[in-house]
Amino acid sequence: MDELKLLERITVNPNIFSGKPIIRGRRLAVEHVLGMIAAGDTPELLLQGYPWLEKEDIQACLVYARRMVGHERIEPLKIESAARSCSSILAFGAAPRLNFRQPAMTCCEPAI
């Protein structure tokens, strides 16, 4: 079955789980199926637990998740080492003020 056909099994109903994606209009969220798979449950176990569930429904959840993750962009954050942090900043609980119009300040420089 092609992806578009599988994705037809994923529906949204504002009256069920506040509009989260669900499987074929039933009260089983895609998120829940993915959580069970991530926890190590096998598709066979899910099919036993939900007699109305079909193998293609589980496949549709995986396709949906792949497509959602495919649209995410996470930029890496620059993390400075603790050795460069100011002990005075840590001691008083104050954080340096950031001024994006000026070059980045170095440790213990006064903020402008």
Secondary structure, DSSP 8 states (H G I E B T S, - for coil): --HHHHHTTEEE-TTSGGG-EEETTSS-BHHHHHHHHHTT--HHHHHHHSTT--HHHHHHHHHHHHHHHHT----------GGGS-HHHHHHT------TTS----TT----
